Amino acid sequence: MNFASKDRRAVIVITDGKNNSSDIGRDPLIAYALLNNVPLFTVGLGDLTDASVEDLKLMANGTGGHYYESASSDNLRTIYQQLADVLFQDSYILTYASGLGLGDTPNLTIGVTWGLLSGNNTKQFTACP
């Protein structure tokens, strides 16, 4: 997973916690999000039952996201700011300088682990003067 990519993805779910007509269950949803390296950030809004809060927490924690709770829409602005802080805090810029000669093509592998999400990428490059 490339966290510094402009293609960084996340899903923010704002819900009352009630499952009115979903065709997918909690566990398959978590598996799908993990398969696609997409963390879920869940926001429980309003009067939530214990069961729905637990599901929202499991979806967030199980995918590397976070759970937020808001009794009313009054503090959504604060939650949005917290989400922005979290989503942009783990961005990385890496620079690599090699002492190899011209024509050498070293491999550089970078791995990142963030919460339950992890990934790596290997690039081959040619050093230029």
C-alpha positions in Angstrom: 0.0 0.0 0.0 1.4 3.4 -1.0 0.3 5.9 1.7 2.0 8.8 0.0 0.2 8.2 -3.3 -2.3 10.7 -4.6 -4.5 7.6 -4.9 -4.7 7.1 -1.2 -8.1 5.7 -0.3 -10.4 5.5 2.7 -14.1 5.1 3.3 -15.9 7.3 5.8 -19.2 5.8 7.0 -21.7 8.1 8.8 -24.6 6.1 10.1 -27.3 5.7 12.7 -26.0 2.1 13.1 -29.2 0.5 11.8 -29.0 -2.1 9.1 -32.1 -1.3 7.0 -31.4 -3.1 3.8 -27.7 -4.1 3.4 -26.9 -7.0 1.2 -23.4 -7.6 2.8 -22.6 -8.5 6.4 -20.0 -7.0 8.7 -17.4 -9.7 8.3 -17.5 -9.9 4.5 -17.3 -6.1 4.4 -14.2 -6.1 6.6 -12.6 -8.8 4.4 -13.4 -6.8 1.2 -11.9 -3.6 2.6 -8.8 -5.5 3.7 -8.4 -7.1 0.3 -8.6 -3.7 -1.3 -6.4 -1.9 1.3 -9.2 0.5 2.2 -9.5 1.5 5.9 -13.1 2.2 7.1 -13.7 5.2 9.4 -17.0 4.8 11.0 -19.1 7.6 12.6 -22.0 6.6 14.8 -24.5 9.4 14.7 -27.5 9.8 17.1 -28.9 7.3 19.6 -27.0 4.0 18.9 -27.7 0.6 20.3 -24.8 -1.4 21.9 -24.9 -3.9 19.1 -24.5 -1.3 16.3 -21.7 0.5 18.2 -19.8 -2.8 18.5 -20.3 -3.5 14.7 -19.1 0.0 13.8 -16.0 -0.4 16.1 -15.2 -3.8 14.6 -15.5 -2.5 11.0 -13.2 0.4 11.8 -10.6 -1.4 14.0 -10.7 -4.5 11.7 -9.6 -2.5 8.7 -7.1 0.0 10.2 -9.6 2.8 10.5 -11.1 4.5 13.6 -14.5 4.7 15.2 -16.1 8.1 16.2 -19.3 8.7 18.0 -21.5 11.7 17.9 -24.8 12.1 19.8 -25.9 14.8 17.4 -24.7 16.5 14.3 -23.4 19.5 16.4 -19.8 18.1 16.7 -19.4 16.6 13.2 -17.1 19.5 12.3 -14.7 18.4 15.1 -14.9 14.8 13.9 -14.2 15.8 10.3 -11.1 17.7 11.5 -10.0 14.7 13.4 -10.5 12.5 10.4 -8.5 14.9 8.2 -5.7 14.8 10.8 -5.6 11.0 10.9 -5.9 10.5 7.1 -3.0 12.9 6.4 -0.7 12.1 9.3 0.9 9.0 7.9 2.2 10.3 4.6 5.8 9.6 3.7 8.3 11.0 1.3 11.4 8.9 0.9 14.7 9.8 -0.8 17.4 7.3 -1.7 20.9 8.1 -2.7 23.1 5.3 -4.0 26.9 5.1 -4.1 26.7 2.6 -6.9 28.3 3.3 -10.3 26.6 4.2 -13.5 24.7 1.4 -15.1 24.0 -0.4 -11.8 20.4 -1.2 -11.3 19.7 -1.8 -7.6 16.4 -2.8 -6.2 14.8 -0.7 -3.5 12.0 -2.2 -1.4 9.9 -0.1 0.9 7.4 -1.6 3.4 4.8 0.1 5.5 2.6 -1.2 8.2 -0.2 0.9 9.6 -2.7 -0.6 12.0 -3.8 -3.9 10.4 -2.8 -2.8 6.9 0.6 -3.4 5.5 2.2 -3.5 2.1 5.4 -3.1 0.2 6.7 -2.1 -3.2 10.0 -2.8 -5.0 11.3 -0.6 -7.7 14.4 -1.1 -9.9 16.1 2.1 -11.0 19.2 3.2 -12.8 21.5 5.7 -11.2 22.1 8.9 -13.3 24.9 11.4 -12.9 
